[in-house]
């Protein structure tokens, strides 16, 4: 892939527990090419194991329960293209494992809970994404993940959510303000309960040069797609792109074509989007696939040295 900048591109994906960070990261890594892209989990920098956190009355969302200073140091090293000896946390068992040697690739996706906590960390990223799904969805995703993959009982997950009720607004949500793009998945009215039918709302801040989506609004049917100028929570102007879960295949393909035409440098990776699958082998929702493609677009543009206007 052609590249102009002389350092690895660091893409940040931050959000609350079970907000979809791993799903988004995996899809973006496929789009960029897994030989060019590696995923760096910032949640491995826990200071204590699960039992120690419980005894201390701390949750993993609390910066005091994490080595934030070491994470800062390692992000700076990765941006310089230097390897790090990264901590390793076993999420299935809640234990601290043997550190792992991590050599940055052309693209590094740094995903986790606290990636934008400090200015020093934020300065290391080329693109910053914040995931802010509808909370009922996030709770559903967390219960499913923790009971099916991490060995928790349902009552343990519910108790954990209750204990973290104040940690999320205190430590996770404030990071939203530093993101270039805020992504919100939400259930449409009359939803059938399937995650393949979710709507997605992209809040696009002017800190990145976003694609020109106006060719998609040429007088033909705009069903499934909406773009408007709005105000963020702080009153600053932002673009809002909404994609409905029921968008037609033809309409979604037009958006894909637009984005791929804007990044011809990555055209040889185009077939990767079609490999974004759900567990039963079916294609995921168009909003999810298009979200992954939009994030991949920004990573490629950052590698080419394209910055905000």
Rosetta blueprint (number, residue, H / E / L):
1 X L
2 X L
3 X L
4 X L
5 X L
6 X L
7 X L
8 X L
9 X E
10 X E
11 X E
12 X E
13 X E
14 X E
15 X E
16 X L
17 X L
18 X L
19 X L
20 X L
21 X H
22 X H
23 X H
24 X H
25 X H
26 X H
27 X H
28 X H
29 X H
30 X H
31 X H
32 X H
33 X L
34 X L
35 X L
36 X L
37 X E
38 X E
39 X E
40 X E
41 X E
42 X H
43 X H
44 X H
45 X H
46 X E
47 X L
48 X L
49 X L
50 X H
51 X H
52 X H
53 X H
54 X H
55 X H
56 X H
57 X L
58 X L
59 X L
60 X L
61 X L
62 X L
63 X H
64 X H
65 X H
66 X E
67 X L
68 X H
69 X H
70 X H
71 X H
72 X H
73 X H
74 X H
75 X H
76 X H
77 X H
78 X H
79 X H
80 X L
81 X L
82 X L
83 X L
84 X E
85 X E
86 X E
87 X E
88 X E
89 X E
90 X E
91 X L
92 X L
93 X L
94 X L
95 X E
96 X E
97 X E
98 X E
99 X E
100 X E
101 X E
102 X E
103 X L
104 X L
105 X L
106 X L
107 X E
108 X E
109 X E
110 X E
111 X E
112 X E
113 X L
114 X L
115 X L
116 X L
117 X L
118 X L
119 X H
120 X H
121 X H
122 X H
123 X L
124 X L
125 X L
126 X L
127 X E
128 X E
129 X E
130 X E
131 X E
132 X L
133 X L
134 X L
135 X H
136 X H
137 X H
138 X H
139 X H
140 X H
141 X H
142 X H
143 X H
144 X H
145 X H
146 X H
147 X H
148 X H
149 X L
150 X L
151 X L
152 X L
153 X L
154 X H
155 X H
156 X H
157 X H
158 X H
159 X H
160 X H
161 X H
162 X H
163 X H
164 X L
165 X H
166 X H
167 X H
168 X H
169 X H
170 X H
171 X H
172 X H
173 X H
174 X H
175 X H
176 X H
177 X H
178 X H
179 X L
180 X L
181 X E
182 X E
183 X E
184 X E
185 X E
186 X E
187 X L
188 X L
189 X L
190 X L
191 X L
192 X L
193 X L
194 X L
195 X H
196 X H
197 X H
198 X L
199 X E
200 X E
201 X E
202 X E
203 X E
204 X E
205 X L
206 X L
207 X L
208 X L
209 X L
210 X L
211 X L
212 X L
213 X L
214 X H
215 X H
216 X H
217 X L
218 X L
219 X L
220 X L
221 X L
222 X L
223 X L
224 X L
225 X E
226 X E
227 X E
228 X E
229 X E
230 X E
231 X E
232 X L
233 X L
234 X L
235 X L
236 X L
237 X E
238 X E
239 X E
240 X E
241 X E
242 X E
243 X E
244 X L
245 X L
246 X L
247 X L
248 X L
249 X H
250 X H
251 X H
252 X H
253 X H
254 X H
255 X H
256 X H
257 X H
258 X H
259 X H
260 X H
261 X H
262 X H
263 X L
264 X H
265 X H
266 X H
267 X H
268 X H
269 X H
270 X H
271 X H
272 X H
273 X H
274 X H
275 X H
276 X L
277 X E
278 X L
279 X L
280 X L
281 X L
282 X L
283 X E
284 X L
285 X L
286 X H
287 X H
288 X H
289 X H
290 X H
291 X H
292 X H
293 X H
294 X H
295 X H
296 X H
297 X H
298 X H
299 X H
300 X H
301 X H
302 X H
303 X H
304 X L
305 X L
306 X L
307 X L
308 X L
309 X L
